[in-house]
């Protein structure tokens, strides 16, 4: 599939999104932009959230991670499921009861102004980094397989990607996204299904033969319970996954903004539960695809693609889809799936960042109606520029698998949110609000120190010119349990700040 063909496919795809945007953005009101008039059908939101949650990270990075981690990621996904149930029946009732636009308004009512801003800032940093991770992944694929051959710089690739998102979201906002996410999820699921079908056909396997094969068994270990000290132990992964979902969905304005467009709490809960079941199944299918990709690569002598001279497992799926002899069918379905997966999360992230900044920092509700609309549009442009800058920076600093990097960052940035909401919901104490920011900052710093304790101590030891480097944690490696640990530290700090 040539770069020209890919660009033509992208153009047709975005024309479809612009048509949807035209009809959903006719009103151009802040109510529609922020809440979709609270008239979204729950089943539409649920289906669209599958694509937004999976994103380009799952579409490319999860299959590419199979060789290094086997099916251990499913341990995290099982934790996700429990986290979605907790979000449905603990957090959603609170948001609907208070009729919030930004979910961090709860912290203002519960604790005060500083806590509110700490929550909003935590989300803002988290979502900027998370959205940038996802956009970065798509940008490097487009760069590697399209724009490099056309002589276009990476920075221009990123600029074009964000500009396209801005064009179809600047009027309709979340109302447009509810509909575009539905279309994008459909494209993504069809794409992964067809990719599995075409690869199985090329390998001359039925699906049953694939599952029964020795090659599949080499990749399919799911539960890791042998070494509790290891990063991928079942308990650590499950609890980490649960708290990641509670934070990255239940305490995240991006994901909750879609749920809050449903007319009733009951509809929002039906949306969340049905979505969580589908998500577990779909993620497992992506793992199966990853196994097929590595089997196919091994049988055909395909090496991991290089990026800046280093092997990059995230690029294996696009390498096989676009550069192997699987045919034009795989190439087309892959590109449609990639574009859909990428933009279904990036567009909602841009909208939620605009919403949060307008409501939580600019206090848009107190402005006149004409100023509200102007403020929203200027902010939407500003958030787009910010994403462009961060994505470009990632190219020079990111050296890990994208899905792993995303979950590691969540452990630091969402911790204060977890601690604040947990303390607010499960205790009746008030806190000394002016000092909450110190607690949040201290918990992040302590978590960072714990996660890198051995490395820090080794640096100190080497500075003293000693040749003996000790393992001060007894071989324990922190994984995704950093998030609940961070939240626990915040909770403890708030306990110390409680008013008598």
C-alpha positions as CSV (number, residue, x, y, z in Angstrom):
1,X,0.0,0.0,0.0
2,X,1.6,3.2,-1.1
3,X,1.8,6.5,0.9
4,X,-0.6,8.0,-1.7
5,X,-3.2,5.3,-1.1
6,X,-2.9,5.8,2.7
7,X,-3.4,9.6,2.4
8,X,-6.4,9.0,0.2
9,X,-7.9,6.7,2.7
10,X,-7.3,9.1,5.6
11,X,-8.9,11.9,3.5
12,X,-12.0,9.9,2.9
13,X,-12.2,9.0,6.5
14,X,-12.0,12.6,7.7
15,X,-14.6,13.7,5.2
16,X,-17.0,11.3,6.9
17,X,-16.1,12.7,10.3
18,X,-16.6,16.3,9.1
19,X,-20.1,15.4,7.8
20,X,-21.0,14.0,11.2
21,X,-19.5,17.1,12.8
22,X,-21.6,19.4,10.5
23,X,-24.9,17.9,11.7
24,X,-24.0,17.5,15.4
25,X,-22.4,20.9,15.7
26,X,-25.2,23.0,14.2
27,X,-26.2,24.4,17.5
28,X,-22.7,25.4,18.5
29,X,-23.7,25.9,22.1
30,X,-21.7,25.4,25.3
31,X,-24.4,23.0,26.6
32,X,-23.9,20.8,23.6
33,X,-20.1,21.1,23.6
34,X,-19.8,20.2,27.3
35,X,-22.8,17.9,27.9
36,X,-24.4,17.0,24.5
37,X,-27.6,18.4,25.9
38,X,-27.7,15.4,28.3
39,X,-29.6,13.4,25.6
40,X,-27.1,10.8,24.5
41,X,-28.4,7.2,24.2
42,X,-26.6,5.0,26.7
43,X,-25.9,2.2,24.3
44,X,-24.3,4.7,21.8
45,X,-22.0,6.0,24.6
46,X,-21.1,2.5,25.7
47,X,-20.1,1.4,22.2
48,X,-18.1,4.6,21.5
49,X,-16.3,4.3,24.9
50,X,-14.8,1.0,23.8
51,X,-12.8,2.7,21.1
52,X,-11.9,5.7,23.3
53,X,-10.6,3.4,26.0
54,X,-8.7,1.1,23.7
55,X,-7.3,3.8,21.5
56,X,-4.2,3.5,19.2
57,X,-2.2,2.3,22.3
58,X,-4.2,-0.9,22.5
59,X,-4.5,-1.3,18.7
60,X,-0.7,-1.3,18.2
61,X,1.1,-1.4,21.5
62,X,-0.8,-4.3,23.2
63,X,-0.2,-6.8,20.3
64,X,3.4,-5.6,20.1
65,X,3.9,-6.3,23.9
66,X,2.9,-10.0,23.7
67,X,6.4,-11.3,23.1
68,X,7.9,-9.5,26.1
69,X,4.9,-10.0,28.5
70,X,2.9,-12.9,27.1
71,X,-0.8,-12.6,28.3
72,X,0.2,-11.0,31.6
73,X,-1.6,-7.8,30.6
74,X,-4.9,-9.7,31.0
75,X,-4.3,-9.7,34.7
76,X,-4.5,-5.9,34.6
77,X,-7.6,-6.1,32.4
78,X,-9.4,-8.3,34.9
79,X,-8.6,-5.6,37.5
80,X,-10.1,-3.1,35.0
81,X,-13.4,-4.9,35.1
82,X,-13.8,-4.6,38.9
83,X,-12.7,-1.0,38.7
84,X,-15.5,-0.2,36.2
85,X,-18.1,-1.7,38.6
86,X,-16.8,0.4,41.4
87,X,-17.0,3.5,39.1
88,X,-20.5,2.7,38.1
89,X,-22.0,2.2,41.6
90,X,-19.8,4.5,43.8
91,X,-18.7,7.5,41.7
92,X,-21.5,8.0,39.1
93,X,-24.2,8.4,41.7
94,X,-22.2,11.3,43.2
95,X,-21.7,13.1,39.9
96,X,-25.3,12.8,38.9
97,X,-26.5,13.9,42.3
98,X,-24.5,17.1,42.1
99,X,-25.2,17.6,38.4
100,X,-21.6,18.6,37.7
101,X,-20.1,19.7,34.4
102,X,-16.5,19.1,35.6
103,X,-16.3,16.2,38.1
104,X,-13.7,18.1,40.1
105,X,-16.4,20.5,41.2
106,X,-17.2,17.7,43.8
107,X,-13.9,18.5,45.5
108,X,-14.8,22.2,45.8
109,X,-18.1,21.3,47.5
110,X,-16.4,18.7,49.7
111,X,-13.2,20.3,50.8
112,X,-12.7,23.8,49.3
113,X,-11.1,25.8,46.5
114,X,-7.5,24.5,46.8
115,X,-8.5,20.8,46.8
116,X,-10.7,21.5,43.8
117,X,-7.7,23.1,41.9
118,X,-5.3,20.2,43.0
119,X,-7.8,17.7,41.5
120,X,-8.2,19.7,38.3
121,X,-4.5,20.2,37.9
122,X,-3.8,16.4,38.5
123,X,-6.3,15.6,35.8
124,X,-5.0,18.2,33.4
125,X,-1.4,16.9,33.6
126,X,-2.6,13.3,33.4
127,X,-4.8,13.8,30.4
128,X,-2.2,15.9,28.5
129,X,0.4,13.1,29.0
130,X,-2.1,10.3,28.2
131,X,-3.5,11.9,25.1
132,X,0.0,12.7,23.9
133,X,1.1,9.1,24.4
134,X,-1.8,8.0,22.2
135,X,-1.2,10.6,19.5
136,X,2.5,9.9,19.6
137,X,1.9,6.3,18.7
138,X,-0.2,7.1,15.7
139,X,2.2,9.8,14.6
140,X,5.2,7.5,14.5
141,X,3.3,5.0,12.5
142,X,2.2,7.6,9.9
143,X,5.7,9.0,9.9
144,X,7.4,5.6,9.4
145,X,5.1,4.3,6.7
146,X,3.8,7.4,5.0
147,X,5.5,10.8,5.6
148,X,9.1,9.6,5.7
149,X,8.7,8.5,2.1
150,X,7.2,11.9,1.2
151,X,10.0,13.8,2.9
152,X,7.7,15.3,5.5
153,X,9.2,16.0,9.0
154,X,7.7,14.4,12.1
155,X,6.7,17.8,13.5
156,X,4.5,18.4,10.5
157,X,2.9,15.0,10.9
158,X,1.9,15.8,14.4
159,X,0.6,19.2,13.4
160,X,-1.6,17.7,10.7
161,X,-3.0,15.1,13.1
162,X,-4.0,17.5,15.8
163,X,-5.4,20.0,13.2
164,X,-7.7,17.4,11.8
165,X,-9.0,16.6,15.3
166,X,-9.6,20.3,16.0
167,X,-11.5,20.8,12.8
168,X,-14.2,18.3,13.5
169,X,-14.5,19.0,17.3
170,X,-14.4,22.8,17.6
171,X,-18.2,23.3,17.2
172,X,-19.9,20.1,18.4
173,X,-17.5,19.1,21.2
174,X,-18.7,16.1,23.2
175,X,-22.0,15.8,21.2
176,X,-20.0,15.2,18.0
177,X,-17.6,12.8,19.8
178,X,-20.4,10.6,21.1
179,X,-21.3,9.9,17.4
180,X,-17.8,9.8,15.9
181,X,-16.6,7.5,18.6
182,X,-19.3,5.0,17.7
183,X,-18.2,5.0,14.1
184,X,-14.5,4.8,15.0
185,X,-15.1,1.9,17.4
186,X,-16.9,0.0,14.6
187,X,-14.0,0.5,12.2
188,X,-11.5,-0.6,14.8
189,X,-13.3,-3.8,15.8
190,X,-13.9,-4.8,12.1
191,X,-10.2,-4.1,11.4
192,X,-8.8,-6.3,14.1
193,X,-11.3,-9.1,13.2
194,X,-10.3,-9.0,9.5
195,X,-6.6,-8.8,10.3
196,X,-6.9,-12.0,12.4
197,X,-8.8,-13.7,9.5
198,X,-6.3,-12.7,6.8
199,X,-3.3,-13.8,8.9
200,X,-4.8,-17.1,9.8
201,X,-5.6,-17.7,6.1
202,X,-2.0,-16.9,5.1
203,X,-0.7,-19.3,7.8
204,X,-3.3,-21.9,6.5
205,X,-4.7,-22.3,10.0
206,X,-8.3,-22.5,11.3
207,X,-8.9,-20.6,14.5
208,X,-9.1,-23.8,16.4
209,X,-5.8,-25.0,15.0
210,X,-4.2,-21.7,16.0
211,X,-5.4,-22.0,19.6
212,X,-4.2,-25.6,19.8
213,X,-0.8,-24.9,18.3
214,X,2.5,-25.2,20.2
215,X,3.4,-21.7,18.9
216,X,0.3,-20.2,20.7
217,X,1.2,-22.0,24.0
218,X,4.6,-20.3,23.9
219,X,3.0,-16.9,24.2
220,X,-0.3,-17.5,26.1
221,X,0.7,-17.7,29.8
222,X,-1.8,-15.4,31.6
223,X,-1.5,-15.8,35.3
224,X,1.9,-15.0,37.0
225,X,1.9,-16.1,40.6
226,X,5.4,-17.5,41.1
227,X,7.4,-14.5,42.2
228,X,5.6,-11.8,44.3
229,X,8.6,-9.5,44.0
230,X,8.2,-9.4,40.2
231,X,6.5,-6.5,38.5
232,X,3.9,-8.7,36.7
233,X,2.6,-10.7,39.7
234,X,-1.1,-11.4,39.6
235,X,-2.1,-9.6,42.8
236,X,0.0,-6.5,41.9
237,X,-1.3,-6.4,38.4
238,X,-5.0,-7.0,39.3
239,X,-5.0,-4.3,42.1
240,X,-3.1,-1.9,39.8
241,X,-5.5,-2.5,37.0
242,X,-8.5,-1.9,39.3
243,X,-7.1,1.4,40.6
244,X,-6.0,2.5,37.1
245,X,-9.6,2.1,35.9
246,X,-11.0,3.9,38.9
247,X,-8.7,6.8,38.3
248,X,-8.3,6.8,34.5
249,X,-12.1,6.4,34.0
250,X,-14.0,7.2,37.2
251,X,-11.8,10.2,38.2
252,X,-11.1,11.3,34.7
253,X,-13.1,14.2,33.1
254,X,-12.5,12.7,29.7
255,X,-14.3,9.4,30.3
256,X,-16.9,10.7,32.7
257,X,-17.9,13.5,30.4
258,X,-19.3,11.0,28.0
259,X,-21.2,9.2,30.8
260,X,-22.7,12.5,32.0
261,X,-24.3,13.1,28.6
262,X,-26.7,10.3,29.4
263,X,-30.1,11.5,30.6
264,X,-30.3,9.4,33.8
265,X,-28.0,7.7,36.3
266,X,-29.5,4.3,35.5
267,X,-28.6,4.8,31.8
268,X,-25.1,5.8,32.6
269,X,-24.6,2.7,34.8
270,X,-26.0,0.4,32.0
271,X,-23.5,2.1,29.7
272,X,-20.6,1.5,32.0
273,X,-21.3,-2.2,32.9
274,X,-22.0,-3.3,29.3
275,X,-18.9,-1.4,28.1
276,X,-16.7,-3.0,30.7
277,X,-17.8,-6.6,29.6
278,X,-17.1,-5.8,25.9
279,X,-13.7,-4.2,26.8
280,X,-12.4,-7.4,28.5
281,X,-13.4,-9.5,25.5
282,X,-12.0,-7.1,22.9
283,X,-8.7,-6.7,24.7
284,X,-8.3,-10.5,24.7
285,X,-8.8,-10.5,21.0
286,X,-6.0,-8.0,20.6
287,X,-3.7,-10.3,22.6
288,X,-4.6,-13.1,20.2
289,X,-3.7,-10.8,17.3
290,X,-0.4,-10.1,18.9
291,X,0.4,-13.8,19.1
292,X,-0.5,-14.2,15.4
293,X,1.8,-11.3,14.5
294,X,4.8,-12.7,16.2
295,X,4.2,-16.2,14.8
296,X,3.8,-14.8,11.3
297,X,6.9,-12.7,11.7
298,X,9.0,-15.7,12.9
299,X,7.8,-17.9,10.1
300,X,8.6,-15.2,7.5
301,X,11.9,-13.9,8.9
302,X,10.4,-10.4,9.6
303,X,12.5,-8.4,12.1
304,X,11.2,-5.8,14.5
305,X,11.2,-2.4,12.7
306,X,13.7,0.2,13.9
307,X,13.0,3.6,15.1
308,X,16.0,5.9,15.7
309,X,18.2,2.8,15.4
310,X,16.3,0.8,18.1
311,X,13.9,-2.1,17.7
312,X,10.3,-0.9,18.3
313,X,7.7,-3.7,19.0
314,X,4.9,-1.1,18.7
315,X,5.7,-1.0,14.9
316,X,5.4,-4.7,14.3
317,X,1.7,-4.7,13.4
318,X,2.0,-1.8,10.9
319,X,5.1,-3.4,9.4
320,X,3.3,-6.6,8.7
321,X,0.0,-5.0,7.6
322,X,1.6,-2.5,5.3
323,X,4.8,-4.0,4.1
324,X,4.3,-7.8,4.0
325,X,2.6,-10.0,1.4
326,X,-0.7,-10.2,3.2
327,X,-2.4,-8.1,0.6
328,X,-4.2,-4.8,0.2
329,X,-7.2,-6.0,2.3
330,X,-5.1,-6.2,5.5
331,X,-3.4,-2.9,4.7
332,X,-6.7,-1.1,4.3
333,X,-8.4,-2.6,7.4
334,X,-5.2,-1.8,9.4
335,X,-5.1,1.8,8.4
336,X,-8.9,2.3,9.0
337,X,-8.5,0.6,12.4
338,X,-5.4,2.6,13.4
339,X,-7.0,6.0,12.4
340,X,-10.2,5.1,14.2
341,X,-8.5,3.9,17.3
342,X,-6.2,6.9,17.5
343,X,-8.7,9.6,16.9
344,X,-11.5,8.1,19.0
345,X,-9.4,8.8,22.2
346,X,-7.5,11.9,21.0
347,X,-10.6,13.9,20.0
348,X,-12.4,13.2,23.4
349,X,-9.2,14.1,25.2
350,X,-9.0,17.4,23.4
351,X,-12.6,18.2,24.3
352,X,-12.3,17.2,27.9
353,X,-9.1,19.3,28.3
354,X,-11.0,22.2,26.9
355,X,-14.0,21.5,29.2
356,X,-11.8,21.2,32.3
357,X,-9.8,24.3,31.6
358,X,-12.8,26.4,30.9
359,X,-14.8,25.2,33.9
360,X,-12.0,24.5,36.5
361,X,-9.6,27.3,35.7
362,X,-11.4,30.1,33.7
363,X,-14.7,29.8,35.7
364,X,-16.6,30.1,32.4
365,X,-20.0,29.9,34.0
366,X,-19.6,33.4,35.4
367,X,-18.9,35.0,32.0
368,X,-21.5,36.4,29.7
369,X,-23.0,34.0,27.1
370,X,-21.0,35.6,24.2
371,X,-17.8,35.5,26.2
372,X,-18.4,31.9,27.2
373,X,-18.4,30.8,23.5
374,X,-15.3,32.9,22.7
375,X,-13.4,31.6,25.7
376,X,-14.3,28.0,24.8
377,X,-13.0,28.4,21.2
378,X,-9.8,30.1,22.2
379,X,-9.1,27.4,24.9
380,X,-9.8,24.7,22.3
381,X,-7.0,26.2,20.1
382,X,-4.7,26.5,23.1
383,X,-5.2,22.8,24.1
384,X,-4.4,21.7,20.5
385,X,-1.1,23.6,20.5
386,X,-0.2,22.1,23.9
387,X,-0.8,18.6,22.6
388,X,1.4,19.3,19.6
389,X,4.3,20.4,21.7
390,X,4.1,17.4,24.1
391,X,3.8,14.8,21.3
392,X,6.9,16.2,19.6
393,X,8.8,16.1,22.9
394,X,7.9,12.4,23.4
395,X,9.8,11.5,20.2
396,X,13.0,12.5,21.9
397,X,12.5,11.2,25.5
398,X,10.3,8.1,25.2
399,X,12.2,4.8,25.3
400,X,9.6,2.2,26.4
401,X,6.6,0.4,25.0
402,X,3.8,3.0,24.9
403,X,1.2,1.0,26.8
404,X,3.7,0.3,29.6
405,X,4.8,3.9,29.6
406,X,1.2,5.2,29.8
407,X,0.3,3.0,32.8
408,X,3.5,4.0,34.6
409,X,2.8,7.7,34.2
410,X,-0.8,7.1,35.5
411,X,0.8,5.8,38.8
412,X,2.2,9.2,39.5
413,X,-0.3,11.6,38.1
414,X,-3.6,10.1,39.2
415,X,-2.5,9.2,42.8
416,X,-3.5,12.6,44.3
417,X,-7.0,12.3,42.7
418,X,-7.4,8.8,44.1
419,X,-6.5,10.0,47.6
420,X,-8.7,13.1,47.5
421,X,-11.8,11.3,46.2
422,X,-11.4,8.3,48.5
423,X,-11.0,10.6,51.6
424,X,-14.0,12.7,50.5
425,X,-16.3,9.7,49.9
426,X,-15.4,7.4,52.8
427,X,-14.8,9.8,55.6
428,X,-16.7,12.8,56.9
429,X,-13.7,14.8,57.9
430,X,-13.0,18.3,56.6
431,X,-9.3,19.2,56.0
432,X,-7.1,22.3,56.1
433,X,-7.7,23.1,52.5
434,X,-4.8,25.5,52.0
435,X,-2.3,22.8,52.6
436,X,-3.8,20.1,50.4
437,X,-1.4,20.9,47.5
438,X,1.6,20.2,49.7
439,X,0.2,16.7,50.5
440,X,-0.5,16.0,46.8
441,X,3.0,17.1,45.8
442,X,4.7,15.2,48.6
443,X,2.9,11.9,47.8
444,X,4.0,12.1,44.1
445,X,7.6,12.8,45.2
446,X,7.6,9.9,47.7
447,X,6.1,7.5,45.2
448,X,8.8,8.5,42.7
449,X,11.5,7.9,45.2
450,X,10.1,4.5,46.2
451,X,9.8,3.4,42.6
452,X,13.4,4.3,41.9
453,X,14.9,3.6,45.3
454,X,17.5,1.1,44.2
455,X,18.7,3.3,41.4
456,X,18.9,6.3,43.6
457,X,20.9,4.4,46.3
458,X,23.2,3.0,43.6
459,X,23.8,6.6,42.4
460,X,24.7,7.6,45.9
461,X,26.9,4.6,46.4
462,X,28.8,5.2,43.1
463,X,29.2,8.8,44.1
464,X,31.0,7.6,47.2
465,X,33.3,5.5,44.9
466,X,32.1,2.3,46.4
467,X,32.1,-0.8,44.3
468,X,29.3,-2.6,46.2
469,X,25.7,-1.9,45.1
470,X,23.0,-3.4,47.3
471,X,19.5,-4.3,46.5
472,X,17.8,-2.4,49.3
473,X,14.3,-3.7,48.4
474,X,15.2,-7.4,48.5
475,X,14.5,-7.8,44.8
476,X,11.0,-6.2,44.9
477,X,10.1,-4.4,41.7
478,X,7.3,-1.9,41.7
479,X,4.6,-2.3,39.0
480,X,1.2,-0.8,38.6
481,X,0.6,-0.9,42.4
482,X,2.3,2.5,42.5
483,X,-1.0,4.1,41.8
484,X,-2.8,2.8,44.9
485,X,0.3,3.4,46.9
486,X,0.4,7.0,45.7
487,X,-3.3,7.4,46.6
488,X,-2.7,5.9,50.1
489,X,0.0,8.4,50.8
490,X,-2.3,11.2,49.8
491,X,-5.1,9.8,52.0
492,X,-2.7,9.6,54.9
493,X,-1.6,13.1,54.4
494,X,-5.2,14.3,54.3
495,X,-5.8,12.4,57.5
496,X,-3.0,14.4,59.1
497,X,-4.6,17.7,57.8
498,X,-8.1,16.9,59.1
499,X,-9.8,19.5,61.2
500,X,-10.7,18.6,64.8
